[in-house]
Amino acid sequence: MRKSTASRERIAREREARSNLILDSAERLFVEKGYVETSINDIAEAADFSRTSVYQYFASKEEIYLRILDRYGDLLTERVTRATAGSCPVPEKISRFLEEFRLVNREKPNFFSLYFIQRQQVEPRLSAELRDRLNAKRRKLENVFRDFYREGIERGEVRDISVKDASNLFFAQITGMMLLHEYYGDEFDVTLDEHLDKSLRFYLEFVERVEAPEQRVSAGEQAA
């Protein structure tokens, strides 16, 4: 019985190692050649597998792409969740969220390229099921931000706006700036980090302007 259990565990470890080898090879090719220009045959050759063997682990190139994003998306969500836990003020949590975002981008630069740049090539090719999986990962990350922003509204620490609008504005500023530097970085006289710091200051200036209750009532009366 013990031998059978040990054998199953060994087989599972070997399968996971082969799966990771395929994912690592595909990731490198997606970044170097682009998703569209990379074929299953390319991935199989890079991983020293046959085409048929690759399909024993993954149903399609699209699934390989999503599995790569799963690894990075789960890591990023775990990191920002841990960084923003506790009872510190929400503006500080927003700063910590961005800092983890930056750190992961430095440590795993392929993630940004695959998710934010090449996703537009991939998404039209995804089945409804795979698209739902991709969007569920995105919402999980966004919900970390939305949950603590909601707490900030309740404590009167940040502007009372839709948490969806608050998170969309944050991600649009940050990812937008990262994309600008990816494409036009040579034209800027400041670094990406300097631009991200400035974007964060602008964002915090907006969300920290909390109206007093009587001001909101007065504004409502004027609108009526």
Buried (B, 14 or more C-beta within 10 A) or exposed (E): EEEEEEEEEEEEEEEEEBBBBBBBBBBBBBBEEEBEEBEBEBBBBBBEBEEEEBEEBBEBBBBBBBBBBBBBBEBBBEBBBEBBEEEEEBBEBBBBBBBBBBBBBEEBEBBBBBBBBBBEBBBEBBEEEBBEBBEEBBEBBBBBBBEBBBBBBEEEBBBBEEBEEBBBBBBEBBBEBBEBBEEEEEEEEEEBEEBBBEBBEEBBEEBBEBEEEEEEEEEEEEEE
